[in-house]
Amino acid sequence: MSMMRSVDSSTACGESNLYTRKDGSNNPTLSRHILSADKQMYNYGSGLCHTDLFPKQYLANSPSEIMHVSSLHIPGHHYVQEPSAPCQLMANIHSSVISNNPYSSCFEVSHPVSSSSSNISHQTSHSLLENPSPEPDMDYGEEEIRLKLQELEQALLYDNEDLDTDDLMGVDSDWGEPIKNLLSTNLPGGSYSDSSISCIGSNKEPKTAKQLLLDCAAAISEGSIEEAQAIISWLRQIVSIQGDPPQRLAAYMVEGLAARIASSGRGIYKALKCKEPPSSDRLSAMQILFEICPCFKFGYMAANYIILEAFRGEEKVHIIDFDLNQGIQYLNLIQTLSTLSRKPSRVRFSVIDDPESVNRPVGGLRVIGQRLEKLAEDLGVPFEFQLIDAKTGDVTPEMLDCRPGESLVVNFSFHLHHMPDESVSTVNERDQLLRMVKGLRPKLVTIVEQDMNTNTAPFFPRFVEAYNYYSAVFDSLDATLPRDSTDRMNVERQCLGRDIVNILACEGADRIERYEAAGKWKARMTMAGFVSSPFSSNVNVPIRALLKSYCDRYMVKEETGTLYFGWESKALVVASAWK
């Protein structure tokens, strides 16, 4: 019986064209097409994706059921499956004996079994003698033992699945009870030993992928590397990047755990075991993510709303952005500026082009700046784009060229968590940057970040935090795109998978994805001298209405001046403003 099955796309949640709101109306801020690596256009729901870049053991596979290996464990020998167990590995006397190698990716077929010459008869005799019958006066000759073992073998391999354990053990009352005890003994909890997984036992339900991941992370945290490797070997057989959300998430988390053991997290973060993807692939994945997961999109939108409020009545405005990314946020901002009855006479953008930025496209940000300039020209918005080539930590006020009479706004969208803090270096570039920005005396500073603590938490709590966070993200994608969508797989791999690997596998300066919870950002901003600037009802009300139009399971709430966007009860993105 095969352990793996192809995913049935009919079980996917959602239609292939669900990139717009559920009311079916068109949203002018949504991109309609996205350029792929080979210069073709993405059509939502049927976009291009290079499936050869995915880990091959995960493609088109997910478990139809978890195999229950009998707990009859004879060290160094083969495993025998009890016929009444959930998976009938041996249909009759001519079936193969299965051996379990925790370091191989699947079960291996060993030597065939026959009624005349049995591996079981030969290999189990010693172990059975080590567990004698309770009768102390039992004394059988060698020939009689051989005959009884043959009878036992035939009973165990009998292909009538309706026989119960008592029928199977009917060979002899002296032998039956000890064999029953062997077959019903479970492995000790938490020990994976040679039989690979502690959840496998005739009296226990199999562990879920989440439970196995937690066991593996705990083993790594405690230094039990062999145990962790055995769990990883098993997990790779039961996860799928095309399965349900827990399987898809587990596929990436298990690679993060494996990379941590192998100390290869830094390389995998950049390429996820493949060549570095073309920038157009990454661009496409990020654009799609912001379209299909509105929590990210609405984080941008909240920042844009409050920026526009700050610019109300201003003639000259200046926006400084330390990580333009793909410019997605400002496409919407420029469009909205064009609709104002009283536009600013000049809109100036100063953008830091950090060569070490994680999200920096190949060739830098000049092309993206040209795209924004063209859009502003077409919409009649006076626009000036200034590119500053420098590492973020080296930027000085003089480089930013702040001019008298300008209304200054500094925007940090999904950037500050990349800055090293006091836990990485005594320089503490994260707080240093905030203090420098405060010295510019901006009218407003906006922050949009993912709401989780993966910065200073030790490995195991960090693993739990990451699992809970990304579980909600993967679950939300299930309500938007079908499970066999290539666009969805591209997003999960290029955007989410890379972050997961870095969070789990890397430490020190190599761990770049250092997210913090909203409370920690509030503390940092307060220490830098900022005070909160709460969102007005003009921002809050329309965002709530728009978010609910996507899916009822998305939520938005305001707490102490901060907007939280999330899936059900789990906050995913936070937006805040400061002055």
N, C-alpha and C positions, 0 to 999 in steps of 0.2 A: 504494500500500500504506500502510495507516495505521500510524503509529509507536506508537500507544497502544492498549491493550486494557483491557477491564474485568477486574477481579480476580475470579478464580474462587474462591468461598468454599469450594469443596470441597477446596482445597489448604490451608486453614487448619489449624493445629495445635491440637487440643483441641476440646472440646465447649463448647456455649454455657452449660452449667450448672456449669462447673468452678470454682466459687468456694470449694468446700470441699475438705478434704484428699482425697487419692486413695483412701483407704480407705472413703470414703463416709459416715463418721460425722459427726454434727452437732457443731459446735463452738459452745458457748453464748456465746462471746465475739464471734462473727461477727454483724454486723448482718444482718438478713434483708431489710429493705427500706430504701430511701433516698429521701427526698423530692426530687422534681424541681422545676424552676422553676415549673411550672404546677400544683403541689400534687399531682401524681400520684405513685404509688409506683414506684420502680425495682424491676423484677424482674430478678434477676441473669441475664445472658445476653441479655436483650432490653430493656435499659434505654433511657430516652429520651435523645436527644442532638440538639442543634440543628445539623444538618449545614450549614445556611446560614452558620454561623459559620466553617466551614473555608475555607481558600484554595481557590477553585473550580477552579483548574487542577490540583489534586491529587485531587479526588473521582472515584472509580470509574475511575481511570486508572493504568495501569502499563505499562511497555514490554514488548511481546512480543519485541522484539529491538532492538538498537542499530543505527541506520542507518549504513552505511558509505558515506561520500561519496568518490567517486573523487578521487585526489590530483591529477587534471588541473586545475591551478589557473591560470587566466588572469586576472590582476588586473583588476577592474572589469567582468568579464564573467560569463557563466553557467558552471555546473558541468555536466560531462557524466558520467553514470554508466556505468562499464564494465559491459557486460551480464553478465560472468562474476562480478561482485562479489556478495556475499551478498544484498543487497537489489536487486531489479530495479526500478528506478524508471521505466524506459522499456521498456514491453513491445513496442512496435513503432514504426514510423516516425511514427505519429500521436500518440505520447505527448507529454507536456508537458516542457519544460525546467524544471529546478528551480534556483532561486536560493537561496542561503543567506545570510540576514541574521542575524548573530550577536546582534542586539539584538531580534529578533522572537521570539515564543514558538513559532513553528513555521516549517517551510519554506513558501515562497510559490511559487505556480505562476506562471510567467512566460508568454511567448508560445508558442503551439503551434508544433511543428516539422512541416514538410512536406517531401516529397522534392523539390519544385520550388523552394521558397523556404526556405532554411535559415538560422536564426540562427547555427548552428555554423559554417557555411561562411563567413559574413561575419565573425564575431567571432574566429575562431581563426586566420585567415590571417596576421595580423600577428604573433601569438605564435609561430606555427610557423616563420615566416621568421626570427624572432629565434633559433631553435634549428635551424640548418641541418644538412643531412645531412653525414656525415663526408666525402662526396665533394665535393671543392672545385670540380669542373668541372660541377656540376649546374646546368642552365640551362633553365628552363621558361618558356613564354610565359604570359601572363595567363589565356588561355582554357584552357590545359592545366592550370594550377593549379586553376582553378575546377572542372573536370571531376574532377580527382583528389580534391578536397575533397568533392565530392558523393558520390563512390564511398566515401570514408572515412566520411562521415556515414551512408550506408546500411549499411555494415558495422558501425559502432558501435551503431546502433539496430536491428539485425537481431534478430528476436524468437525466434530459436532459441537457448535458453539453453545448449545443449550445445556450441556452438562454442567452441574455445579461442582463446587470444590470437593464435596464428599465423594462424588462419583469418581473424580480424578484420583482421589487418594485411596481408592478401594483396593489397591494392590495388596496391602497388608496392614493390619492395625499397628504392628510394631514400627513400621516405617512411616505410616501416614501422618501421625502427629508431628514428628520432627520436621517433615517436609512442609506441612501446613505452617509451622512456625517460621520456617525460612522464607516462605513465599509472602507471609503477611508482615514481615518485619520492615519497618520504614527506616530510611536513612535518618541519621540525627539531623534535627533542624539546623540550618545554616551551614551544613557541611556538604560540599559538592563532590569530594573525593573522586574515585575512578568512575563512578556512574554518572558523572557530569552535573546532575541537578538535584538539589535536595527536595524539590517539589514533586519529584517522581516517586510515587509509592502507591501501592494498591489501595491504601486507605485514605489518601489525601487528594484534594483537588489540585490540578496543576497550577503553578503560579503564573500570574499574568506577566506581560512584558514589563510593566511598571515595577512590579515586585522584584523581578529579576534584575532590572536596572538598579534599583535601590540596593539590592544585595551586592551587586558588583561594585557599586560606588563605595559601599561600606567596606568591602574587602580591600579595595585599593587604599582607602583611607587608613585601614589598619595594617597595611603592608602585606596582605595575603595575596600576592600576585598570582600564584598558580591557581588559586580558587577563582580569582577574577577572570583569568584567561579561560578557564573552563566555562564560566557563565557566558562570556563573550562568544565563545564557540557555539554554544547552544542558542544564544539570542540571534546570531546571524542566520540561523535556520528558520526562525519564526517571525522575522520582521520583513516588511515590504514597503518600498517607497510608493507603491500604488495601492496599498491597503487602506484600512480605516485610519483615522487620525492618530490613535495610539501606536499603531504599527509604523506609520510614516515617521512620527517623532522618534520612536525607539531606533529606527534605522540610522538616524543621524547621531543620536546620543551614544549608541554603542560604538560608533566610529570615533567619537570624541573620547570615550573611555579607553578604547584600544590605542588611540594616539597618545593618551597620557602615559600609558604603560610603556609604549615604545619611544616616548619623548620626541614624537614627530609632529606635535601639534602646530608648530610654527609653519612648517612647510604645507601641511594640509589646510591650514587656514587660508593660505594664499591660493592654493590650487585644488583643494579637496581631493587629493590623490590623482589629479589630472593636470594637464597643462593649464596655465593661467588662461581663463576664458577671455575671448575678445571683449573689448570694452562695450561693444554694442550688445553683447549678450547680457552683461551686467546691467547696462542701461535699461534694456528691455525688461529684465526681471524686476528692477527697482520700480520702474514706472507701473508695471502690472501690480506689484505689491500695493502701491499707494491707491490703485484703482479698486482692487478687490478686498482690501482690508481697510475699511474706512476709518478705523481708529488712527492710523498714521496720517491719512489724508486730512482728517478733521483736526489733528494737532497743528498741521500747517495752517488750516483755515482759521483756527482760533487766533494764532499769531498774526495772521494777515488782518483780521478784523480789528484787533486792538492797535496794530500799526496804523491802519487807516484812520482810526479815531484820534491817534496822536498827531496825525498830519492834518487834521481838520483845520482849515483856515491858514495853513502855512504856505508860504510862497516857495521857499527853497527847502528841500528835504534831502537828507543824506542817510543812506542805509549801509551799515558795515556788516558783512557776513563772513564768518571765519571758516565756513564750510559750505560753499554753494551747492555741493553735491552735483546733481544733474539739472539744477535750476527749476525743478518742478514747482516749488513754492511760489516763485516769482512770476511764472506764467499767469497764474491766477491773479496775483497782486496787480500786475500791469493791466490786465483786462479790466479789473475793477476800477483802477485809477482812471481809465479811459472813459468810464461812465459817469464820473463825477461832474456836476454842473460847474464846479470851480476847481479846475486842475491846478496842481503846483506848477509854477513856471519853470522849475528845474527839478529833476529827480536824479540824484547821483548815487551810484552803487560803487562801493569799494569792497573788493572781494580778495581774500587771502588765498593765494595759490600755493599751498604747502606741498612740496614735492614728496613728503612722507605721509600725506593724508591717505587714509584707508580707501576713501571713496573717490580719489582723484582719477579722472579718466585719462587714458593714454593721450599724451599731447597737451595735457593741462586743460585749463578752463576757458581758454580764449575762444574756442568754437562755441561753447555754451554762451559766453558773453555776446558773441556776434548774433546768436539766435535771439537772445533777449532784446538786443538793439533793434533787430529787424522787426520783431513783434511790436515794440514800442513805436517805431517809425510808422508802421502800418496803422496803428491805432491812434496816432496823433499825440503820443505822450512824450514830452521832452525828456530825453534820457541820456545819461552819461555813464559809461562803464569804465571803471579803473581796476586794473589787475595788479596785485602786489605780490611779487615773487619772493616769498620768505617762509621759513618755518614758523608755525604759529607761536612757538615760545620765544622767537626772536623779534616779533613785531613790536615796534615802538610807536608812541603817539605821533611822532613826526612822519612816519611812513603813511599814516592814515589820512593826513592832509585835511584835518577838520577845519572848516572855514567859518568865520564869524557870520552870523545871520542865518545859519542853517539849523534846521531842526534835526537833531541826530537820533537815530535809532540803531541799536546793535542787536543783531539776531543770532541766537544760538539754537539751531534746529538739528537735533541728533548729532551733536558734535562734542559737547563738553565731556561726555563719558570716555572719549578717546584720549583726553589729556591726562598724563600721569599725575597722581596726587601724592600726598605725604607717605602713603603706603608703598610707593614705588621708589621715590627719590626725595631726598631732603630739599631739593629745589622746589617741589610742589608746584608744578606748572599750572595745575588746575586753578588753585586759589590765586596764584600770581597773575594769571590772565584776567580773572574777575576784578582784582584790585586795579590793574592797569585800565580796564574798561571804565571802572568807576571814576577814575581820574579824568576821563574824557567829558564828564558831566553830560551824559546822554539824557534826552527827554524820556526815553523808554528803553528797556532791555527785555527781550523775550527769550524764553527758554522752552524748548519742546524736547522731551526725553522719554525713553521707555522706562516704565515704573517697576524696577526690580533691583535687588541688591546683589550684584555679582562683583563688587569691587573688593571689599575687605573681608568678606565672609570666608572662613576656612573651606576646604574643598567639599566636604560632604554637605554642609548647609547650603553651599553655593550650588551644588548639584540639585538639591531638592528645590531650591528657589528657581533655577533654570527650568527644571521639569514642569513645575506648576505654571510658570509663565508661558513657555512655548506650547504646553498642552492646550491652553486657551487659544493661542494663535492658530495652531493647526486645526483645532476644532472649528474656529470661525471660518477658516478657508473652506471647510467642508460644506458650509451653507451657501457658498458663492459659486464654486466651480466643481464639476464632476471629478471623480477620483482619477480618471484616466486622462485628464487634461494635461497636455504637455506644457502649457503655460504655467499651470499650478506646480508641476514638478520642477520647472525651471526656477520659479520663485522660491520654492522650499529649499532647493539646493544652493542657488547662487546667493540668496539673501539670508535665509534662516539657518541653513546647515553650516555655513561658514562661521557664523556667530557662535553657534552651539559648540563647534569643535574648539574654537578659541577659548571660550569660557571654561570648558571642561579640561582641555589638554594643556593649557599654557599657564605659566606663572611668571612673576616678575615683569620685566619690561616687555616680554613676549605676549603677555595677556593684555590685549588692546581694548577688548570690549568690557569696559569696567563701568557698568551701569550702577546707578544709585537710586534709592527710593526718593519720593517727593520730599519727605521730611528732611533728608540730608541736603538736598539742593537748597531748601529754605534756610537751613543753618549756614550753608556756605555763603549764600547771598547776603544774609544778615551780617555775617562776620566781615564781608567785604564792604559793608556800609550801605547796602540797598534796603529799600522798604517795599513791601508788596503793593502792587497796583491792581486791585481786583478787576475782573471782567465785568462790564456793565451788562444790563439786560439786553441791550442791542446786540451783544455778542452771544450771550447764553441762549436766548429763546430761539433764534433761527437755527443755531447749530443743533439744538435738541430735536427740532422738527425734522431737519434733514437727516440726522443720524437714524432716527426711528423709521424713516422711509426706506432704509436699506433692509433692516431685519429687526424684529422686536427683541431679539436677544442681545443686541448691542445696547450699551448703557452709557450715559454721561451724567456726571454729578459735579457739583461745585463744593469745595471745602476749603475754608480759610484762604479764599482768593485764587485757588488753583482749580483748573478744570481737569477732570479725570475721564478718559475715554476707555471703555473696556468691553469685554465679552461676558455677558451674564454678571456675575459678582466679582470678576477678576479685572482689576485695572491694568491696562496695557500701556497707555500713553498718557502723559501729563503735560499740560501747557500752563505756563505761569508768566506773569509780567511784573517788572520791577522798575523802580525809578530812584 
